[in-house]
């Protein structure tokens, strides 16, 4: 099996696995797009390996495989940045939800203690001896 066929088989396998994960709701749409893009690029490069040579030549890169390394590294850095942005957004949302829960718990405790004190006052009035004037 040639490296072209191996690359294409790898890309198709990655695509199938990603689609299966999306279908089973293990991987959500925006995240799946990154992986589908990687699988598509793998299939494309497997089918047409001279594309890298052509692009590298037009960009003035003497060693074409370095183009793949540089693009891959750039995409990894971009992916890490988007993951950090998403994580920061989620942490901010968790912090706000935690504060909201704390406020609600405080209100519940205050409501329960106010209800208990009213009940105590009511009980005390019922058990108080009646004084006649």
ROSE-532493 format. One line per field, with one value per residue: x, y, z of N, C-alpha, C in turn; residue in one letter. Coordinates in Angstrom, 3 decimals. Atoms other than C-alpha are relative to their C-alpha. Layout:
n_X: X / ... $
n_Y: Y / ... $
n_Z: Z / ... $
ca_X: X / ... $
ca_Y: Y / ... $
ca_Z: Z / ... $
c_X: X / ... $
c_Y: Y / ... $
c_Z: Z / ... $
type: A / ... $
//
This chain:
n_X: 0.849 / -0.823 / 0.272 / 1.211 / 1.153 / 0.010 / 0.502 / 1.426 / 0.690 / -0.034 / 0.957 / 1.361 / 0.250 / 0.206 / 1.321 / 1.040 / 0.015 / 0.544 / 1.439 / 0.591 / -0.003 / 1.014 / 1.314 / 0.267 / -0.008 / -1.222 / -0.776 / 0.946 / -0.236 / -1.162 / -1.244 / -0.109 / -0.446 / -1.469 / -0.459 / 0.399 / -0.959 / -1.271 / 0.197 / 0.101 / -1.348 / -0.747 / 0.487 / -0.430 / -1.443 / -0.226 / 0.423 / -0.799 / -1.168 / -0.789 / 0.545 / -0.955 / -1.152 / 0.445 / 0.205 / -1.300 / -0.786 / 0.528 / -0.272 / -1.448 / -0.521 / -0.884 / 0.246 / 1.465 / 0.608 / 0.047 / 1.276 / 0.987 / -0.339 / 0.327 / 1.457 / 0.504 / -0.307 / 0.869 / 1.361 / 0.023 / 0.008 / 1.333 / 0.918 / -0.253 / 0.557 / 1.463 / 0.336 / -0.195 / 1.101 / 1.199 / -0.163 / 0.159 / 1.427 / 0.672 / -0.370 / 0.728 / 1.395 / 0.068 / -0.153 / 1.258 / 1.031 / -0.301 / 0.423 / 1.458 / 0.465 / -0.255 / 1.017 / 1.280 / -0.059 / 0.118 / 1.414 / 0.781 / -0.260 / 0.639 / 1.444 / 0.298 / -0.158 / 1.105 / 1.178 / -0.142 / 0.206 / 1.439 / 0.676 / -0.315 / 0.827 / 1.387 / 0.109 / -0.115 / 1.274 / 1.040 / -0.288 / -0.089 / 1.217 / 0.841 / 0.124 / 1.296 / -0.093 $
n_Y: -1.175 / -1.201 / -1.009 / -0.722 / 0.810 / -0.009 / -1.312 / -0.064 / 0.921 / -0.639 / -1.107 / 0.544 / 0.588 / -1.108 / -0.574 / 0.919 / -0.032 / -1.301 / 0.021 / 0.892 / -0.707 / -1.059 / 0.658 / 0.503 / -1.190 / -0.058 / -1.121 / -0.991 / -0.544 / -0.870 / 0.739 / 0.997 / -0.656 / 0.030 / 1.349 / 0.300 / -0.746 / 0.741 / 1.225 / -0.414 / -0.363 / 1.246 / 0.649 / -0.817 / 0.178 / 1.378 / 0.136 / -0.893 / -0.378 / -1.057 / -1.314 / -0.605 / -0.464 / -1.147 / -1.153 / -0.364 / -0.665 / -1.357 / -0.787 / -0.152 / 0.936 / 0.938 / 1.377 / 0.038 / 0.584 / -0.987 / -0.716 / 0.771 / -0.154 / -1.367 / -0.136 / 0.822 / -0.676 / -1.179 / 0.439 / 0.461 / -1.185 / -0.594 / 0.884 / -0.181 / -1.306 / 0.088 / 0.816 / -0.842 / -0.970 / 0.732 / 0.359 / -1.237 / -0.324 / 0.958 / -0.301 / -1.216 / 0.395 / 0.805 / -0.922 / -0.746 / 0.924 / 0.283 / -1.175 / -0.040 / 1.050 / -0.466 / -1.011 / 0.692 / 0.737 / -0.977 / -0.412 / 1.123 / 0.089 / -1.154 / 0.253 / 1.067 / -0.508 / -0.932 / 0.843 / 0.663 / -0.978 / -0.298 / 1.141 / -0.051 / -1.066 / 0.469 / 1.004 / -0.682 / -0.698 / 0.979 / 0.612 / -1.055 / -0.048 / -1.177 / -0.898 / -0.708 / -1.399 $
n_Z: 0.000 / 0.104 / -1.019 / 0.410 / -0.407 / -1.460 / -0.417 / 0.306 / -0.911 / -1.315 / 0.041 / 0.027 / -1.319 / -0.943 / 0.318 / -0.463 / -1.468 / -0.409 / 0.258 / -0.989 / -1.282 / 0.075 / 0.011 / -1.357 / -0.857 / -0.803 / 0.528 / 0.503 / 1.324 / 0.234 / -0.222 / 1.063 / 1.230 / 0.015 / 0.312 / 1.377 / 0.829 / -0.018 / 0.789 / 1.399 / 0.468 / 0.142 / 1.223 / 1.136 / 0.192 / 0.430 / 1.395 / 0.848 / -0.797 / 0.668 / -0.383 / -0.947 / 0.784 / 0.799 / -0.896 / -0.578 / 1.038 / 0.197 / -1.206 / -0.122 / -1.002 / 0.693 / -0.429 / -0.070 / -1.206 / -1.085 / 0.130 / -0.762 / -1.417 / -0.417 / 0.006 / -1.103 / -1.261 / -0.068 / -0.298 / -1.399 / -0.855 / 0.126 / -0.724 / -1.430 / -0.354 / -0.072 / -1.167 / -1.178 / -0.033 / -0.421 / -1.415 / -0.775 / 0.014 / -0.871 / -1.384 / -0.371 / -0.168 / -1.226 / -1.124 / -0.135 / -0.475 / -1.400 / -0.761 / 0.034 / -0.907 / -1.364 / -0.300 / -0.180 / -1.264 / -1.078 / -0.048 / -0.534 / -1.440 / -0.639 / 0.052 / -0.953 / -1.375 / -0.238 / -0.195 / -1.298 / -1.063 / -0.022 / -0.605 / -1.419 / -0.560 / 0.016 / -1.059 / -1.289 / -0.251 / -0.330 / -1.307 / -0.989 / -0.836 / 0.234 / -1.150 / 0.025 / -0.403 $
ca_X: 0.000 / 1.456 / 1.676 / -1.085 / -3.496 / -2.485 / -3.132 / -6.500 / -7.492 / -6.417 / -8.444 / -11.534 / -11.203 / -10.855 / -13.919 / -15.972 / -14.972 / -15.768 / -19.174 / -19.892 / -18.903 / -21.115 / -24.017 / -23.708 / -23.494 / -19.973 / -18.550 / -20.411 / -20.594 / -18.046 / -15.406 / -16.150 / -15.515 / -11.838 / -11.469 / -13.427 / -11.151 / -8.067 / -9.492 / -10.385 / -6.878 / -5.430 / -7.629 / -6.789 / -3.042 / -3.276 / -5.094 / -2.989 / 0.427 / 1.916 / -0.320 / 2.183 / 5.060 / 3.101 / 2.076 / 5.545 / 7.185 / 4.876 / 5.526 / 9.291 / 9.762 / 12.713 / 11.751 / 8.015 / 7.382 / 8.162 / 5.035 / 2.919 / 4.769 / 4.352 / 0.671 / 0.040 / 1.776 / -0.158 / -3.459 / -2.571 / -1.819 / -5.116 / -6.973 / -5.331 / -6.294 / -9.942 / -9.975 / -8.572 / -11.192 / -13.962 / -12.570 / -12.356 / -15.962 / -17.068 / -15.122 / -16.713 / -20.159 / -19.492 / -18.334 / -21.511 / -23.727 / -21.979 / -22.552 / -26.199 / -26.678 / -25.082 / -27.475 / -30.464 / -29.327 / -28.971 / -32.495 / -33.878 / -32.182 / -33.434 / -36.941 / -36.824 / -35.534 / -38.186 / -40.863 / -39.519 / -39.471 / -43.061 / -44.101 / -42.353 / -44.153 / -47.487 / -46.868 / -45.858 / -49.095 / -51.224 / -49.545 / -49.464 / -51.833 / -54.743 / -54.734 / -58.018 / -58.423 $
ca_Y: 0.000 / 3.371 / 6.352 / 8.006 / 5.164 / 5.077 / 8.823 / 8.550 / 5.534 / 7.384 / 10.462 / 8.402 / 6.520 / 9.756 / 11.172 / 8.077 / 8.122 / 11.853 / 11.405 / 8.494 / 10.576 / 13.458 / 11.109 / 9.613 / 13.138 / 12.632 / 15.443 / 18.655 / 20.372 / 23.198 / 20.823 / 18.252 / 20.806 / 21.011 / 17.257 / 16.934 / 19.628 / 17.657 / 14.468 / 16.291 / 17.726 / 14.256 / 12.814 / 15.709 / 15.380 / 11.619 / 11.954 / 14.840 / 14.878 / 17.298 / 20.094 / 20.675 / 20.943 / 23.383 / 25.643 / 25.524 / 26.479 / 29.500 / 30.573 / 30.283 / 27.371 / 25.194 / 22.090 / 21.415 / 19.069 / 22.021 / 23.711 / 20.923 / 21.204 / 24.985 / 24.872 / 22.040 / 23.901 / 27.070 / 25.194 / 23.519 / 26.898 / 28.255 / 25.243 / 25.667 / 29.344 / 28.563 / 25.863 / 28.313 / 30.898 / 28.321 / 27.152 / 30.741 / 31.323 / 28.161 / 29.046 / 32.508 / 30.942 / 28.414 / 31.205 / 33.214 / 30.176 / 29.378 / 32.940 / 32.767 / 29.481 / 30.993 / 33.955 / 31.638 / 29.451 / 32.537 / 33.650 / 30.179 / 30.078 / 33.575 / 32.597 / 29.414 / 31.223 / 33.943 / 31.254 / 29.445 / 32.648 / 33.429 / 29.932 / 30.334 / 33.630 / 32.052 / 29.122 / 31.471 / 33.469 / 30.337 / 29.045 / 32.405 / 32.566 / 34.943 / 37.914 / 39.413 / 43.127 $
ca_Z: 0.000 / -0.964 / 1.335 / -0.725 / -0.082 / 3.590 / 3.953 / 2.265 / 4.392 / 7.526 / 6.547 / 5.777 / 9.066 / 11.028 / 9.241 / 10.029 / 13.695 / 14.000 / 12.389 / 14.727 / 17.766 / 16.608 / 15.982 / 19.475 / 20.926 / 22.308 / 20.197 / 19.470 / 16.092 / 16.435 / 17.794 / 15.129 / 12.376 / 13.363 / 13.151 / 9.924 / 8.469 / 9.543 / 8.053 / 4.836 / 4.574 / 5.115 / 2.370 / 0.030 / 0.610 / 0.219 / -3.085 / -4.422 / -2.701 / -5.243 / -3.908 / -1.111 / -3.589 / -5.744 / -2.837 / -1.265 / -4.540 / -4.934 / -1.333 / -1.804 / 0.603 / -0.431 / 1.553 / 0.894 / 3.874 / 6.167 / 4.821 / 6.320 / 9.648 / 9.810 / 8.839 / 11.307 / 14.119 / 13.308 / 13.343 / 16.642 / 18.197 / 16.876 / 18.272 / 21.675 / 21.692 / 20.912 / 23.589 / 26.156 / 25.193 / 25.610 / 28.941 / 30.195 / 29.165 / 30.958 / 34.122 / 34.144 / 33.731 / 36.519 / 38.840 / 38.152 / 38.649 / 41.938 / 43.154 / 42.087 / 43.969 / 47.084 / 46.919 / 46.516 / 49.429 / 51.621 / 50.706 / 51.451 / 54.860 / 55.673 / 54.612 / 56.689 / 59.787 / 59.382 / 59.099 / 62.176 / 64.249 / 63.223 / 64.231 / 67.599 / 68.225 / 67.297 / 69.656 / 72.454 / 72.106 / 72.259 / 75.438 / 77.251 / 80.212 / 79.729 / 82.040 / 83.003 / 83.287 $
c_X: 0.895 / -0.371 / -1.240 / -1.246 / -0.125 / -0.567 / -1.493 / -0.802 / -0.061 / -1.012 / -1.443 / -0.365 / -0.265 / -1.370 / -1.123 / -0.123 / -0.608 / -1.509 / -0.734 / -0.078 / -1.038 / -1.395 / -0.383 / 0.040 / 1.174 / 0.875 / -0.976 / 0.511 / 1.231 / 1.340 / 0.232 / 0.505 / 1.525 / 0.491 / -0.379 / 0.932 / 1.344 / -0.109 / -0.084 / 1.350 / 0.849 / -0.415 / 0.505 / 1.493 / 0.346 / -0.341 / 0.894 / 1.237 / 0.829 / -0.534 / 0.975 / 1.203 / -0.351 / -0.140 / 1.334 / 0.863 / -0.465 / 0.227 / 1.497 / 0.610 / 0.797 / -0.266 / -1.503 / -0.599 / -0.059 / -1.279 / -1.083 / 0.248 / -0.401 / -1.508 / -0.612 / 0.235 / -0.881 / -1.432 / -0.128 / -0.031 / -1.360 / -1.035 / 0.172 / -0.570 / -1.518 / -0.455 / 0.152 / -1.103 / -1.288 / 0.070 / -0.167 / -1.467 / -0.764 / 0.320 / -0.739 / -1.472 / -0.184 / 0.098 / -1.297 / -1.116 / 0.203 / -0.429 / -1.518 / -0.598 / 0.201 / -1.030 / -1.351 / -0.029 / -0.140 / -1.444 / -0.876 / 0.186 / -0.661 / -1.504 / -0.396 / 0.112 / -1.098 / -1.286 / 0.037 / -0.239 / -1.465 / -0.766 / 0.240 / -0.836 / -1.451 / -0.227 / 0.045 / -1.286 / -1.079 / 0.188 / 0.128 / -1.281 / -0.755 / -0.090 / -1.314 / 0.178 / -1.087 $
c_Y: 1.240 / 0.996 / 0.803 / -0.744 / -0.023 / 1.313 / 0.117 / -0.893 / 0.596 / 1.143 / -0.475 / -0.607 / 1.084 / 0.628 / -0.872 / 0.017 / 1.311 / 0.031 / -0.898 / 0.684 / 1.123 / -0.617 / -0.504 / 1.110 / 0.006 / 1.179 / 0.967 / 0.641 / 0.858 / -0.714 / -1.015 / 0.621 / 0.010 / -1.365 / -0.420 / 0.725 / -0.706 / -1.274 / 0.328 / 0.367 / -1.250 / -0.743 / 0.745 / -0.189 / -1.422 / -0.188 / 0.809 / 0.493 / 1.133 / 1.400 / 0.720 / 0.554 / 1.279 / 1.257 / 0.469 / 0.747 / 1.445 / 0.897 / 0.199 / -0.887 / -1.072 / -1.463 / -0.165 / -0.679 / 0.965 / 0.825 / -0.704 / 0.171 / 1.379 / 0.206 / -0.800 / 0.652 / 1.236 / -0.369 / -0.522 / 1.176 / 0.697 / -0.822 / 0.155 / 1.331 / -0.063 / -0.849 / 0.799 / 1.049 / -0.662 / -0.368 / 1.223 / 0.396 / -0.928 / 0.261 / 1.237 / -0.334 / -0.826 / 0.892 / 0.772 / -0.888 / -0.349 / 1.169 / 0.081 / -1.041 / 0.427 / 1.047 / -0.665 / -0.793 / 0.932 / 0.456 / -1.105 / -0.116 / 1.143 / -0.196 / -1.070 / 0.493 / 1.003 / -0.778 / -0.691 / 0.979 / 0.403 / -1.133 / -0.009 / 1.075 / -0.443 / -1.015 / 0.656 / 0.723 / -0.980 / -0.562 / 1.032 / 0.008 / 1.312 / 0.803 / 0.741 / 1.398 / 0.357 $
c_Z: 0.000 / 1.097 / -0.349 / 0.455 / 1.524 / 0.529 / -0.243 / 0.947 / 1.408 / 0.078 / 0.014 / 1.349 / 1.039 / -0.225 / 0.532 / 1.520 / 0.497 / -0.214 / 0.993 / 1.373 / 0.028 / 0.085 / 1.381 / 1.047 / 0.989 / -0.405 / -0.657 / -1.292 / -0.187 / 0.186 / -1.115 / -1.295 / -0.111 / -0.467 / -1.408 / -0.972 / -0.073 / -0.831 / -1.486 / -0.586 / -0.212 / -1.273 / -1.234 / -0.287 / -0.414 / -1.465 / -0.952 / 0.760 / -0.609 / 0.321 / 0.924 / -0.754 / -0.759 / 0.880 / 0.570 / -1.016 / -0.189 / 1.217 / 0.235 / 1.063 / -0.734 / 0.337 / 0.254 / 1.240 / 1.195 / -0.043 / 0.817 / 1.498 / 0.504 / 0.046 / 1.152 / 1.344 / 0.184 / 0.348 / 1.428 / 0.967 / -0.033 / 0.769 / 1.504 / 0.476 / 0.116 / 1.187 / 1.284 / 0.125 / 0.482 / 1.474 / 0.887 / 0.081 / 0.942 / 1.470 / 0.504 / 0.262 / 1.272 / 1.224 / 0.238 / 0.521 / 1.482 / 0.877 / 0.064 / 0.951 / 1.451 / 0.418 / 0.257 / 1.305 / 1.196 / 0.146 / 0.581 / 1.502 / 0.747 / 0.051 / 1.012 / 1.436 / 0.334 / 0.245 / 1.355 / 1.134 / 0.078 / 0.675 / 1.510 / 0.679 / 0.095 / 1.117 / 1.370 / 0.341 / 0.412 / 1.400 / 1.112 / 0.837 / -0.258 / 1.295 / -0.122 / 0.525 / 0.951 $
type: X / X / X / X / X / X / X / X / X / X / X / X / X / X / X / X / X / X / X / X / X / X / X / X / X / X / X / X / X / X / X / X / X / X / X / X / X / X / X / X / X / X / X / X / X / X / X / X / X / X / X / X / X / X / X / X / X / X / X / X / X / X / X / X / X / X / X / X / X / X / X / X / X / X / X / X / X / X / X / X / X / X / X / X / X / X / X / X / X / X / X / X / X / X / X / X / X / X / X / X / X / X / X / X / X / X / X / X / X / X / X / X / X / X / X / X / X / X / X / X / X / X / X / X / X / X / X / X / X / X / X / X / X $
//
